[in-house]
Amino acid sequence: MNYELSDQQKATQAEIAKFCREAIAPQAIALDSSAKDQAAGILRSNLKKLADAGYLDILLEDDLIAQCVAGEELAKACPSTFITAMSSLTAFGTALKLFGTAAQKDKYLSGLAKGEKIGCLAYTEATAGSDLGLMQTKAEKQGEGYMLNGVKDLVTNAPLANAFLVLAWTDPEAGLERGTTLFLMEKGSAGFSIGNSLETLGLCGAPTAAVSFESCRVPASAIVGAVGGGYSAVQTILEYVKLALSSMSVGIGVACLETSTIHGKTKKAFGKPIGLFEGVGAKLAIMFTLNDIGRMLTHRAAWGMLEREAESAILTSCAKLFTGEGVNEIADLAMQVHGGHGYIKGTLVEKLYRDARFASIAYGTSEMQRASIARNSLNKYKQV
Ligand SMILES: Cc1cc2nc3c(=O)[nH]c(=O)nc-3n(C[C@H](O)[C@H](O)[C@H](O)COP(=O)(O)OP(=O)(O)OC[C@H]3O[C@@H](n4cnc5c(N)ncnc54)[C@H](O)[C@@H]3O)c2cc1C
């Protein structure tokens, strides 16, 4: 068994880490606290910088380990930039790559990789998050096309995006597995409106909003994948998204460890650096260990997906669960190491603490990951 990255992956990691440290991280706190229009400018500029340096398209490439390595470094530098890039390239771009028509790919993929176009994925609704069976959005057949009505909630990138992948019922009687379809909706379509940016606890630089469709005409050419295959396509896309979020959690975790270690070495109490007290040192050790196991699980899940392992979806759930819960614990420990000065708004550790909270909620809560993992075990050992 070889845990080493390839020479190419190691080189990519070193280059991206340096680039993100120098070109992305210095704006992270300003991005988090800026007014929405100013934040949008910083985000667009970050995407362009990453694209011009040749790093954005890594998120669309087939090498999932490289995606994890790049994702960790970007999230370590700026979780808001990571989540915008992830929603555009992974959630939207990978979906088009896997399920899109040639015309849809031609129109969007190179623009996404150049940071000129931004995409997003919209499946959640106010009444339907973990349970998509409660979705209300419907696309009714009208001639060759469809008429779309409904409201999607909590859509990352919505205020910035040019294009949206939207999950809707096309045949509610057929149930989720066969009755939903993904549509590619473009900004500016008649009947399509985008809500104001929501105020979020963390990842404040990445805009999130609701989008509404009111008697919105959709041509058949906007269908992504098979009619009736929308839910299954979203489940596949979410495997890539969960993997990406696992690398994000590790990136935030490493940022927490780094800032806590520096604080542990520089802040003194009772005649020595606080990191030399066992109570503080033990926290650094737990943070390191959680990050290390989280990264191993994430890379193992990426490997499982690449190798089409039978249990790869479970490995991805394990990675998302462990890293999502882990980064919450790590951020909590980091706050404790920083004491009262970490509790002040505008400090790095305060931002990381808020950003980390997203990891065990979005794109499949920890409870839903546990349910999938448990279901797998129950099926596997059903003969007992
Ligand atoms: C900042 C942000 C960005 C997001 N971006 C996007 C996006 O771009 N696109 C998109 O479509 N969505 C997005 N989401 C939505 C996100 O994926 C959902 O919030 C998430 O899936 C949970 O759904 P919910 O919020 O409806 O919570 P609910 O499903 O209502 O869950 C509430 C609680 O009930 C628990 N629960 C529910 N069912 C069960 C069960 N069977 N067993 C045990 N516990 C259960 C959950 O685990 C959770 O603790 C985003 C969310 C956030 C916060």
The ligand as an ORCA input file, in Angstrom:
! r2SCAN-3c Opt
* xyz 0 1
  C     -24.725     27.964      3.070
  C     -25.522     26.887      2.409
  C     -25.367     26.669      1.043
  C     -26.129     25.705      0.395
  N     -26.016     25.558     -0.956
  C     -26.866     24.742     -1.619
  C     -26.865     24.681     -3.039
  O     -26.027     25.294     -3.717
  N     -27.806     23.934     -3.661
  C     -28.754     23.248     -2.971
  O     -29.602     22.623     -3.584
  N     -28.770     23.246     -1.608
  C     -27.857     23.979     -0.922
  N     -27.883     24.028      0.450
  C     -28.898     23.265      1.158
  C     -28.352     22.083      1.965
  O     -27.879     21.074      1.154
  C     -29.468     21.657      2.915
  O     -29.575     22.669      3.899
  C     -29.220     20.316      3.586
  O     -29.303     19.280      2.644
  C     -30.212     20.040      4.708
  O     -31.533     20.249      4.302
  P     -32.492     21.206      5.163
  O     -31.773     22.468      5.392
  O     -33.806     21.266      4.491
  O     -32.618     20.491      6.548
  P     -33.655     19.311      6.921
  O     -33.634     18.267      5.874
  O     -34.950     19.915      7.290
  O     -32.976     18.743      8.235
  C     -33.110     19.367      9.508
  C     -32.560     18.406     10.567
  O     -33.339     17.181     10.546
  C     -32.458     16.091     10.390
  N     -33.108     15.008      9.646
  C     -33.892     15.092      8.546
  N     -34.247     13.860      8.131
  C     -33.665     12.991      8.995
  C     -33.627     11.565      9.095
  N     -34.254     10.775      8.215
  N     -32.903     11.007     10.101
  C     -32.242     11.774     10.996
  N     -32.238     13.132     10.949
  C     -32.932     13.714      9.959
  C     -31.273     16.647      9.615
  O     -30.122     15.816      9.727
  C     -31.123     17.999     10.270
  O     -30.399     17.864     11.471
  C     -27.069     24.927      1.144
  C     -27.168     25.111      2.517
  C     -26.409     26.061      3.150
  C     -26.551     26.242      4.640
*
